[in-house]
Amino acid sequence: MSWISITISEGKNRQFRKMTAAAGFPTMRLIRVRIGDMHLSTMQPGEVIELAEITNVL
């Protein structure tokens, strides 16, 4: 198994999965770590953060 890190600015209809499959490496697990300026690294599974809280921090 190999791990790869790719940054895309806009994903269109499973774009990442199609790209890796075309290269012969189908995506088995996909982990989102950031959405725009919001980093998800500090959140726990199931945790919810109000958008107003995030925009006040930025």
C-alpha positions, 0 to 999 in steps of 0.5 A, a space after each residue: 500500500 502507498 500513501 500520496 498527498 495531493 492538493 486540489 483547489 476544486 474537485 469535480 465529480 470524483 476527480 481524484 479517484 478517477 486520476 489515481 485509478 487512471 494511473 493504476 492506483 485506485 483510491 481505497 481511502 480518502 481523507 479530507 484535512 482542509 476545506 478552504 481556510 478551515 483546517 480539520 486537524 484539531 476536530 474529533 470525529 463527530 465534532 461540530 464547529 459553527 462557521 461563525 466561530 471559525 470566521 472570528 478566529 481567522 
